[in-house]
Amino acid sequence: MAVLRVCRLVFVVGLLVSVILATTVLAWPSNACACGAAIAPGGAHATMNHEVALAHWDGTTETIVMQLAMDTTTDNVALVVPTPTPATVTATDNVANATFVELDVLTAPQIQRQRRWVLGIGFPGAAAPHEGAAAAHAPDVVNQVHLGPLEATTLAGGDLTGLRNWLSDNGYAIRPAVAAALDPYVRDGWAFVAMRLTSTAPIAGGLDPVRLTFASSRLVYPMRLSVAAQDPQHVIVYTMSDHRQQRTDADKSRQLTQVQFAGAIGDRVRDPVLRELATNHGSYLTKTQVDVYQPSEISSDFTFGNAPNDDTYRQLVVVYDNVAIPIVVILFAGLLMAGIVAAVVLFVVFRRRGLGQRRRNFTM
């Protein structure tokens, strides 16, 4: 088995995100990512080509709606996601990913157009962990559901060795660096959702969004697994709660964090999923982008708490409308100016000569 390409799945949300799988096989590199690792059998190809997720927290329960987009040439691809407590997994019946389309619209930046003059040519108007000696204790299978082409299994309990054995026996493979990053979640008593693509036909593009619901005492976005990543990690987390959210974890000062949107959306949502979440202590939406350029320095998950205020924010993007100034016009203006200057100079010269001649005639 091989992780042909590990690409952060996308859980823009609070808690379920660090996935444990990533192996090395054949010619494809293996990377760990924030929320997931695509695992495919040797010789097959699986890549996560898009990642986005929404996280909602009502004070006791967290809901993650995540959009999975992948290209694969096999019918046996797997993904593992850690959650603080065992999760219930369901399909969203979300036509054409309407939830995420509406999120894009709601958080779109404000566009400000400005005219900018530029030089043109045309005419005006153109523009590895310590496991000990004890026997392995396998996790319990809490639940297993089939969601179209996906099979989702919720695991809880057990130790690291037992979890690794279960994953290996069921077609998941983990390289040592990722297993080491997984160990803290096991020691903290987290659960895991193992998702396997069971479609008999190659998948190109996105799958229907998947919804995970679990008990949680805070809004969390698991990131510790990314300490094994070989490339920078770029994460967008949408959070829905009663108030504007901000990062509260220890790593926030070592990573580039940017709020891209903050505002109440309760009276503007149309999508059924967003309406449901907004009416349950989730009418305030915050969109946060985090860029992690040194994954090896990751020491904590993303955690979120209420910001000091509920000030609204929307990105401002300046779009420049270039207005070309044709070179012909510039040359013509230059020649015209040169002609005017020359005429003035000649006028002054001849005038002085005329005055001088009159003075000489007068003295004679």
C-alpha positions, 0 to 999 in steps of 0.5 A: 500500500502506498500513500501516493499523495497526502493532501490535507482533506479539509475540515474547516472546522474545529476538531476532526482533522488530523489524519493518520495515514501516509506511507511511501510506495513506488515513485510517489512521495508520502506526506502527512497532512492536517486532516487526512491521508489518502491511502491506495494500494501499490500501483494505484493512484489517489490524490486529494485535489480539494479540501474544505470543511465547516465546523459548528460548535453549540457548546457541547457538541461539534459537527463537521461537514467536510467535502472530499474531492479526489481523483483515484484509479482504484476502488480501495482508497482510505482516509482516517480522521481523529475526533475527541470522542466517537463520532456519528457519521452521516451523509448530508444529501447536499446537492452539488455541494450547495453548503460550500458554494454558499459559504464561498458566496457569504465570505467572498471579499469586497471588490473595489475597482480602481483605474490605473493608467499604463503604457500601451501600444494600442488605442485608447479604450484597450485593457516513530513511537515507544510501544512497550512490551504489553500485548496490543489492545485493539480498538472497539468498532463503535459503528460502521455505515455505508454512505454511497461509495464510502464506508465509514467506521468509528473506532474507540479505545485500544492502544497505539499498537492495537490501532495500528494492527487494526488499520493494517489488517483493514487496508490502512498503512502508516509510516513511522513518522505519522504513527509517532504523531498519532500516538498523542491522540491515542494517549489522550483517548481520542477516537477515530473515523476510518473512511474507505472508498468502496466504489467499483469505478474510478472516482474523478472529482468530488464526493458528496459531503460527509457529516461527523457529529461528536461530543466536545468541550471546545472547538478543536481542529486537530493539527498535531499529525501534521508535524510529520508533513514534509511540505508547508500546510495551508488550512482554512477553517470555517467556524460557526458558533454564537460569537466570533472565534479566534485561535487560543492554542500555543502554536498561534504565535508561530504560524501565520493566521489570518481572519478572512471573514467574520460576521453574523449570517443567521438571516442570510443563509439559504442552504438547509444545512447552514440554516440548521446549524445557524439556528443552533448557537451557530449564527456567527461565521468566522473564516480563518486561514492558517499557513504553517511553513515549519510543520516540524514545529507543530506542538498543538491542535488548533483550538478556538474560543470567543474573540473579545468582540463580535466586530465584523470583517470582510476582506477588501480586494482592489482590482485595477482596471488598466487603461492603456495610453498608446505610445503613438499618443505619447509620441505625438504629445511629446512632439507637440510639446517640443514644437511649442517649446521650440516656438517659444524659444524662437520667439524669444530669440527673434524678439531680443534680436529685434530689440537689439537692432532698434537700440542700435538704430536709435543710438545712431 
